[in-house]
Amino acid sequence: MEGHENMDVRRELADSRDRYTQLVENINSIIIGLDGEGKITFFNRFSERLFFAGRSGADPDRVAEPAGP
């Protein structure tokens, strides 16, 4: 029974991760991840369309400094 419960939990986690990814990638809001040095580690599709020519052509100099911490 425990193996079946683990499979259910893994399936629910995968479904939740898929929903989260879809939300982050498709929302019409800027979502940008930065590391401790302020380097871009992630940007969603909306940010890509707004700031960059494409993910492979990302130009960090075109992104303004964040206003907050």
Backbone torsions as a table, in degrees:
resi	resn	phi	psi	omega
1	MET	NA	-36.3	-178.0
2	GLU	-63.3	-38.2	178.1
3	GLY	-61.7	-39.5	178.5
4	HIS	-65.4	-40.5	178.8
5	GLU	-64.9	-39.7	177.7
6	ASN	-62.8	-40.3	178.5
7	MET	-64.7	-39.8	177.7
8	ASP	-62.9	-43.8	-180.0
9	VAL	-64.2	-43.0	178.7
10	ARG	-63.7	-39.9	178.6
11	ARG	-64.9	-44.0	178.2
12	GLU	-63.0	-40.3	178.4
13	LEU	-64.6	-43.8	179.1
14	ALA	-63.6	-41.6	178.2
15	ASP	-63.2	-42.7	179.4
16	SER	-64.0	-42.6	178.8
17	ARG	-63.3	-40.3	177.9
18	ASP	-63.4	-43.4	178.5
19	ARG	-63.5	-42.6	178.5
20	TYR	-61.1	-47.0	-180.0
21	THR	-60.9	-44.8	178.9
22	GLN	-60.7	-42.7	179.2
23	LEU	-62.7	-51.5	-176.8
24	VAL	-62.9	-41.5	-176.9
25	GLU	-75.6	-26.5	-171.9
26	ASN	-109.6	-5.2	179.9
27	ILE	-72.1	144.1	179.2
28	ASN	-88.4	57.3	177.2
29	SER	-140.7	152.8	179.2
30	ILE	-78.4	123.7	174.2
31	ILE	-129.0	113.1	-178.7
32	ILE	-129.2	131.6	175.5
33	GLY	-99.9	137.1	178.7
34	LEU	-123.7	146.2	174.4
35	ASP	-87.2	-175.5	-177.8
36	GLY	-63.0	-19.1	179.7
37	GLU	-97.7	3.4	179.5
38	GLY	83.9	9.9	177.9
39	LYS	-83.0	141.9	-179.4
40	ILE	-69.4	127.7	177.1
41	THR	-112.3	-17.9	-178.6
42	PHE	-159.7	145.2	166.6
43	PHE	-149.5	141.9	-177.6
44	ASN	-82.6	176.5	-175.6
45	ARG	-60.8	-39.7	179.7
46	PHE	-62.0	-45.2	177.4
47	SER	-61.3	-40.8	179.5
48	GLU	-60.1	-46.9	-179.7
49	ARG	-66.0	-35.5	-176.5
50	LEU	-76.0	-43.1	-171.3
51	PHE	-104.9	-29.0	-167.4
52	PHE	-124.9	160.9	174.5
53	ALA	-78.0	-25.3	-178.2
54	GLY	172.0	161.8	-176.5
55	ARG	-59.4	-37.4	-179.6
56	SER	-74.0	-19.2	-179.9
57	GLY	-107.5	26.6	-178.1
58	ALA	-60.1	132.4	-179.9
59	ASP	-119.8	96.1	-177.4
60	PRO	-58.2	-22.8	179.7
61	ASP	-70.1	-16.5	-179.8
62	ARG	-85.8	-6.0	179.9
63	VAL	-99.0	127.8	-179.5
64	ALA	-70.3	157.2	175.1
65	GLU	-62.6	140.4	178.4
66	PRO	-64.9	148.9	-177.9
67	ALA	-80.3	-26.5	-176.4
68	GLY	-109.1	-174.6	-178.8
69	PRO	-66.7	NA	NA
